[in-house]
Amino acid sequence: MAILDRIKGIRRADQATPEPSTATCVAIIMDGNSRWAKQRGLPTLSGHHAGVRALRRTVEAAPDLGIRALTVYAFSTENWTRPEDEVSGLMDLFARTIQREFMDLHRQGVRIRFIGRRDRLSPKLLQLMTDMEERTKDNERIDLFVAFDYGGRAEIVDACRRIVEDGLRPDEIDETAIRSRLAAAELPDPDLVIRTSGEQRVSNFLLWHAAYAEYSFPDVLWPDFGAEQLQQAVSEFATRRRRFGGR
């Protein structure tokens, strides 16, 4: 009987429902602003303005879903190739977003950090970013990482350059050495990466950090994204079993 009981116990363990995965760190590729505007016969920048409203909704909803760090892809290193008037409009919009939306998020306890290159930004925009980081540094409700003028490949290349500059020997180079020299060493690896609009590609986003992230590709365009869609993505993530290369 003891042997039979043991076998039954093993079977019960094998059949047990695994612990649900919790997405405490989420990253979002905010895609679809231009298509949203085009569908409505509006200028492209109208889609980006609507995207800012979607960002605020999403950030405000995230803490109640157990999310403690949210990383959003706001402007890539490749986005500079867009039409000049669109880029100029995006820079102005980003400045206003920091002054208005991010200031209100600060009052709600959001800690804001920017990752990416800063040498191509105007002094005014750079100062706004620096001031916002300083202003929110002690906030603890949620960490918001804004990837602006960011590219995953450029981030890894820059880390390699810092390794050379620091004079590390080959035997001193490991994952810790590289990670500590990335654009934001404190940025946690995302559990879940969401790309809106239904497109299924990573677009040079968090190539190092997202090595074992789960992905979600909802069809909704970014300006229509919000608390409901975020909850759906997080709930679906909870049904997945993460193996990290194991079985």
N, C-alpha and C positions, 0 to 999 in steps of 0.2 A: 504494500500500500504506500509505503514511504516513497518508493521510486515512482509510482504512478502520480502521487501528489506533486512530486518534484517536476515531472514532465508536464503536468497540467499548469503548474506555476510558470514554467518557461514559456508555454504557449500563450498564457495570459499576458506575460511581459512582452512577447513578440507582437501580440495583437493590440497592445495598449496604444492609445492615441498619443503621439508625441507632443511634447510641450509646444504651444504655439510660439512662433517667432514674433519678436517685438521689434518694430522699426523705431528705434530711438533716434537714429540719425538718418535723415532723408535728404536727398539731393534732387533738384528739379531742373530739367532743360525746358525753359519756358518758350515753347515753340507755337507759332500760329498767329501771331499778332497781325502780320501783313495780310494773311488769308482772311482773317476775321474782318478786317477793314474792307478788303476787296469785295467780299460777299455782300457788304452793306453799302457799297458805292461810296465809301469814305476814303479820305487821304490815309496813307500808310501810318502817319504819326498818330492818327486817331486810334489805330489798333494798339500802338505802344502805350498811349494814355490809358486805354482800357486794360492793358496788361499790368499797369501799375496798380490799378484797383484790385485786380485779381491777386497780385502779390500781397497786398495788405490783407485781404480776406484770408489768404492761405496762412500767412504768418500768425495771424490772430487765432486761427483755428488749431494750429499745430500743437501747442502745449496741452490742450485738453485731450489730445489723442496719444499722449505719452511721448511726443517728439521733443527731444532736448537740443537737437542741433539741426538746422535747416540750411542747406547750401543751394543757392540759385545762380543759374547761368544767365547773367544780364547782358554781357557784351564780350564777344570773343576776339581773339587777335586777328581773326579773318574778317570780322565785321567792318573793319576800316575800308574794305573794298566796296562797300555799298555806296550808292549815290551820295554825293557830298551834302546835299540838302538834308537827306535822311540822317546822316551821321551827325551833322550839326544840330539837328532837331533832337536827336537822342542824347547828345551831351547836355543840351539845355534842360531836357526832361529829367535827366538823371540828377542834375543839380537841384531842380525843384523838388524831386522826390526825396532827396536827402533833407532839404530844408523843411518840408511839410510832412510827408508820410513817415519818414524815419524819425523825425522829431517826436511825432505822436507815438510811434512804436517804442521809443526810448521811455516815454512816460508810462508805458505799459510793462516796462521791465525787460525789454529786448536788448541784448548785447550785440552790437553790430561790428563786423570785421569785413574788410575788403581784401580780396586776394587777386593777384594779377600784376601786370606791369603798371608803373606809375610815371614813367619817363615821357609818355606821349600825351599826358593830360595837361589841361590848362592849369596855371597856378591857382585860380579861383576854385576849380573843381577839386584839385588836390587838397587845398586847405579845408574845404567842406568835409572831405572824407576823413582827413586827419582829426579834425575837431569832433566829428561824430564818433570816431573810435575812442577818443579820449573821454567824451561825455558819457558813453555807455559802458565803459570798461568794468564797472562794478555791478552791472545788472546781471540777474541770475535766472530770470524766467525762462529764456530760451536764447541760444546762440544763433544769430543769423549771419552766415557767411555769404557775401555778395561777390561773385566772380565777375570782375570787370576788366576788360582788356586782358583776358585770361586765355591761355591755351595749354592743354595738358602736355604736349610735346615740348613746348618752350619751357614749361616749369621743370621738366626733367633735365633738359639741356642746361638750364641755369644752375640746377643742383650739381650737375657734373662739373661745371665751371668752378663752383665754390669749393668742391673737393680738391680740384687742382690748385686753386689759390691757397687753400689751407695746407697744402703739402702732405696730404695723407698718403701713406704707403699702400700698395695694393692689398696687403693683408689686413689693413684697417678699414677697407671699404666693405660695408655690409648694408642691409636694409635700414638699420638705424642711422648710419652715416648719411645715407641718401635722404631719408625722410626728414631728418633734422634740418636739411638744407632746402627743402621744398618751400614754395611760396608761403604756405601757412603750416608750419610744423604742428600746430595745435589742432588743425582741422581733423576731426575724427573720420574714419572710414565710413562711408554711407552703408547702411544696411539695405536701403532701397533707393534706386534711381528711377525717377519718373520722367518720361518725355511725353509731353502733350502733343496733340494734333495727329497722332497715329503714325508719324514717321518713326522708323525703327533703325536708328543709328546713334552712335555715342558722340559724334561731332567734336572730338578732341577735348572732351570734358572729363576731368578727374581720372586720367588714365592710370595713375599710380594708385590713388585711393580706392577706386572702385573695382579693384581686381577681383573681389569676391562678392560684389554687390548683386542683389537681385534687381531685375528690371521690370518696369511696367510701362506699357505704351497705350494709354487711353486715347480714344479718337477725338476727344473734346479739344477744341482750340484753347490756347492759354487764356485769353480774356474771359472765357466762360468757365474757367476752373475756379474751384473754391472749396469750402469746408466739406460739402457732400462728396465731391470727387476725391479729395484727399483721404477722407475716411474710407471710401471704397478701395482705394489703392492699399492703404494700410491694413484693412481687413483681409484683403486677398493675400497680401504678403504673409499674414499670420497663419495661413493654411499651408505655406511652403515649408519644406524641410531643407535646411541649409547644411551642406556637407563639407564645405571648405576643402574639397579635394579628397575627402575620405568617403566612407560608405555608410 
